[in-house]
Amino acid sequence: MARKDQRSDEAREWRRLYRSARWAKLRQSVLDADPLCRYCLEAEIIEEAKVVDHIKPHKGDPELFWSVDNLQPLCEACHNGRKQREDLGQKLVRFGPDGWPIE
């Protein structure tokens, strides 16, 4: 049995943007220009980016949604872990390659 979509009507409306040809083209251009995960690079780890993330959540604002300056390439692990915790306002402790916390 299919699960009911729990999102608001407003959220369902802007989520359609992710299925547009314009988004697919923009997403690919970001990944072509910057193919490595930005968060992993901070820790001196080389990981291929698979996700294009909005730095500042757009919440349906078309200007923020389409702004290249508001996009960053991330690997799936960083997007689904660290980025989601940041968006929820949770405190994160990151560690550099030397094992010490990154401020």
N, C-alpha and C positions, 0 to 999 in steps of 0.2 A: 504494500500500500504506500503510495507517495505521501511524503510529509508535507504538511501545509506550510507555505511560506510565511514566516513569522514577521517579516519586515513590514514597515509601514508602507502605505501607498506611495508616499514621497520617496522613500528609499528605493522601492521597486522601480520607480520612474528613472532615477539617475543611474541605477545599476545597469540599465539597458545600454548606457553609453559604452560599457566595457565590451559589448558585443558588436560595436560598430566598426565598419571598415576604417574609419578615420582613427579610432583608437588602436587598431591592429597595426596600422602604418606608423603611428607615433611611437607605440611601444617598441616596434622593431627598430626604428631609427635610434631610440635611446640605447637599446641593447647593442646595436652595431657600433655606436660611438663610444660606449663605455661597457664592455662585456663582463667586467668583474664586479663582484659584490662589494659595495662601498663599505659596509660594516666589517666584513672579513678583512679588507685591506687595512682598516684601522688597527687590526691586531696582527698585521703582516702575514695574513693567510691568503692564499690565492684560491679563489672559488668562483666558478662561473655563475653569473647572474642569470636567473630564469624569470624573475618577477620585476616589473616596473612599478614602484611604489610612489604614492603621493606623500611627500614630506609633511606637508600640512594637510590634514584631512579636508577634503573639498566639500563634503556634505551637500553635494548637488550644485555647488557654485561653478558654473561653466568656466569662468576665468581661471580658477584654481585647478579645475580638472584638466584643462588643455594646456596649461602653462608648463613649458619644458623646464623652467627654473624650479618648478615644484615637484619634479620627478627624480627618482634615484633608482639605480639598478641594485637589486638585492638577490641573494640566493633564497631558495624556498625556506631553508631552516631559519635564516635571520628574519625574513618577512613573517613567517608563521609563529615565531617565538619572540625574539627581542622587540621587533617593531610593534607587535600586538600588545605586549606588556607596556611599552612606552605610551601607546595610544590610550591605554587604560589608566595611565598615571602611576604605574608601579615603579618602584625604585629598582634600578639595574646596577649591578656591579660587573664591570667588564675587566678582563685581564689581558695584558699585553703578552707578547711572545716570551718575555723574561719572567712571566708568572706574577708580576706585580699588578695591582689594580690600576686601571686607567681612569683618571679623573674626568 
